[in-house]
Amino acid sequence: MPAVRQIAALVLASGLIVAACSASGASSTTSAAPGTSIPGPAGAVTVGTASSPTLGTFLTGTKGMTLYTHAGDGTNMSTCTGGCLTAWPPLAVTAGQQPTAGPGVTGHLGSFTRTEGTTQVTYNGWPLYSWPGDAKPGDATGQGVGGFSVATTAVSAPALYSAPAPKGTGTYSY
């Protein structure tokens, strides 16, 4: 795996893998040329990064397309089922494979098996999704749609619940 990262770093340094794209009307840079993906082991998925002035550094999947998280999800748990999965396909790997981190991915990549059997990729515990409404790398047209947000590299693990409020306040959130 270190050899793959070294090769990717060399390619990135040579400027062969950087491409300018547009995200929400702003310019962005992706870690893979438009229409390509970062090579990884057969059956695996590589998660990369892109950046824009409005979104900061965010995660990309196949062919440099923007990845999303859902506010209702929890650690290794998705609330997106049925028609939601049609609108927001999960980023999936072949069973037994693990996702690969491309340049700029600083968090923890993992996966879990969904109830219907798909192995969905996670970033810091958050399930990752794509949005068919994005036409090209750097697009982020799914931002804010139905509780979905662009998956940024700054996202931390979802909270399973928040601690109860101090006694006497009368409010609790779980």
C-alpha positions, -999 to +999 in steps of 0.1 A: +000+000+000+028+025+007+041+020-029+007+030-042+007+062-021+042+070-033+032+065-069+001+086-065+021+114-048+046+114-077+019+116-102+002+144-082+035+162-079+041+160-117+008+177-123-007+148-143-035+141-120-048+176-111-078+190-130-098+221-127-135+216-122-166+236-111-184+231-078-215+252-071-203+278-096-168+280-080-136+265-093-123+233-077-094+209-080-099+172-081-074+145-074-082+127-107-086+139-142-122+142-153-136+109-164-109+088-147-105+073-113-074+066-092-062+031-098-068+007-069-069-031-064-094-050-085-129-047-070-119-019-047-129+017-046-105+047-041-118+078-023-100+110-033-104+147-026-113+179-044-115+214-031-135+245-037-136+280-021-172+274-009-170+238+003-133+234+013-117+200+008-143+173+001-144+136-008-147+122-043-154+087-055-156+071-089-144+093-117-138+122-093-175+126-085-186+143-052-195+121-023-222+129+003-232+120+039-267+120+054-276+138+086-298+109+098-271+083+096-250+070+125-217+052+128-217+023+103-255+027+100-276+041+072-312+054+073-313+056+035-335+027+023-359+020-006-364+050-029-337+069-010-312+043-023-323+049-059-319+087-055-287+084-034-267+053-044-243+042-017-206+041-024-200+004-024-171-020-025-171-057-034-176-079-003-143-085+013-126-055-002-117-023+017-117+012+002-084+028-006-074+064+004-062+087-024-041+118-019-056+142+006-078+117+024-069+122+061-097+104+079-105+068+084-120+048+056-140+017+064-171-002+054-201-020+068-227-044+054-261-029+048-293-048+056-298-056+019-262-070+017-243-041+000-209-033+015-211+005+019-179+027+023-177+050+053-155+080+062-149+085+099-179+062+104-203+082+081-218+061+052-209+077+018-233+082-011-232+096-047-258+119-063-269+112-099-277+149-103-240+157-104-230+158-141-192+162-138-164+161-113-166+191-089-204+194-091-222+195-057-258+199-067-269+175-039-257+198-012-286+203+012-310+181-006-331+159+018-306+160+047-276+152+025-244+172+026-211+172+007-187+149+026-158+170+037-125+158+050-132+177+082-163+156+091-159+137+124-176+105+135-214+108+139-226+110+175-247+081+186-264+105+210-255+136+229-251+137+266-281+147+287-284+184+296-274+194+332-300+187+359-327+213+361-327+223+325-355+200+315-341+192+280-324+161+268-313+151+234-306+116+221 
